[in-house]
Amino acid sequence: MDIKTLEDAMHHFVRSKGWYEVDSKRPQTPRNLAISLVLEASEVLEHFQWGEDSADKEELASELADVMLYLLQIASISDIELADAVMAKLDKNYNRTWDED
């Protein structure tokens, strides 16, 4: 499955809930979505609070999906091609060093 298919499915879900409507109680602004992304990322971290492995792989998968959905949505409504951004970042990182002696 490609990113575009996931993005389309995400937008279909958000529209079905009415969250893109002007009077929505959950306005889908970049700021609100960024906050939600961080909150969901914290829920991923919670799985590793007391150990190296998650005790519930299914629940971890669900939290990772939440993070990805918010990330896809932020990129989409910000007119960022996430796949292109990832590849550009990887290209940039190939020229970086982290462990200088």
C-alpha positions as CSV (number, residue, x, y, z in Angstrom):
1,M,0.0,0.0,0.0
2,D,1.3,3.5,-0.8
3,I,1.2,6.7,1.1
4,K,-1.4,8.2,-1.3
5,T,-3.8,5.4,-0.5
6,L,-3.3,5.8,3.2
7,E,-3.8,9.6,2.9
8,D,-7.0,9.2,0.9
9,A,-8.4,6.8,3.5
10,M,-7.4,9.2,6.3
11,H,-9.2,12.1,4.6
12,H,-12.3,10.0,3.9
13,F,-12.5,9.1,7.6
14,V,-12.0,12.7,8.8
15,R,-14.6,14.0,6.3
16,S,-17.0,11.2,7.4
17,K,-16.8,12.6,11.0
18,G,-17.4,16.2,9.9
19,W,-14.0,17.3,11.3
20,Y,-13.2,19.4,8.2
21,E,-16.4,21.4,8.6
22,V,-16.0,25.1,9.6
23,D,-18.1,24.6,12.8
24,S,-16.3,21.3,13.8
25,K,-15.6,20.8,17.5
26,R,-12.3,19.3,16.4
27,P,-10.8,21.8,13.9
28,Q,-8.2,20.1,11.8
29,T,-5.6,22.9,11.9
30,P,-1.9,22.2,11.6
31,R,-1.5,23.4,15.2
32,N,-4.2,21.2,16.6
33,L,-3.0,18.2,14.6
34,A,0.6,18.8,15.8
35,I,-0.6,18.7,19.4
36,S,-2.5,15.5,18.7
37,L,0.6,14.0,17.1
38,V,2.7,14.7,20.1
39,L,0.1,13.3,22.5
40,E,-0.2,10.1,20.4
41,A,3.6,9.8,20.3
42,S,3.6,10.0,24.1
43,E,1.2,7.1,24.1
44,V,3.7,5.1,22.1
45,L,6.4,6.0,24.6
46,E,4.2,4.8,27.4
47,H,4.5,1.2,26.1
48,F,8.2,1.3,26.9
49,Q,8.0,3.2,30.2
50,W,9.1,0.2,32.3
51,G,10.9,-2.0,29.9
52,E,12.5,-2.5,26.5
53,D,9.5,-4.2,24.9
54,S,5.8,-3.5,24.7
55,A,3.6,-5.9,26.6
56,D,0.8,-5.4,24.1
57,K,1.9,-5.5,20.5
58,E,-1.6,-4.9,19.2
59,E,-2.1,-1.8,21.3
60,L,1.3,-0.5,20.3
61,A,0.4,-1.0,16.6
62,S,-2.8,1.0,17.2
63,E,-0.8,3.9,18.8
64,L,1.7,3.8,15.9
65,A,-1.2,4.0,13.5
66,D,-2.6,7.1,15.3
67,V,0.8,8.8,15.0
68,M,1.0,8.0,11.3
69,L,-2.5,9.2,10.6
70,Y,-1.8,12.6,12.3
71,L,1.5,12.8,10.4
72,L,-0.1,12.1,7.1
73,Q,-2.8,14.6,7.8
74,I,-0.4,17.4,8.8
75,A,1.7,16.9,5.7
76,S,-1.4,16.8,3.5
77,I,-3.1,19.9,4.7
78,S,0.3,21.7,4.7
79,D,0.8,20.7,1.0
80,I,3.9,18.6,1.8
81,E,4.5,15.4,-0.2
82,L,5.6,13.3,2.8
83,A,7.3,10.6,0.6
84,D,9.4,13.3,-1.1
85,A,10.2,15.0,2.3
86,V,11.4,11.6,3.7
87,M,13.6,11.0,0.7
88,A,15.0,14.5,0.9
89,K,15.8,14.1,4.6
90,L,17.5,10.7,4.0
91,D,19.6,12.3,1.3
92,K,20.6,15.1,3.6
93,N,21.3,12.7,6.5
94,Y,23.7,10.6,4.3
95,N,26.0,13.6,4.4
96,R,25.8,14.1,8.2
97,T,27.8,12.6,10.9
98,W,26.7,12.0,14.5
99,D,29.7,10.4,16.1
100,E,32.8,12.5,15.5
101,D,35.9,11.1,17.2
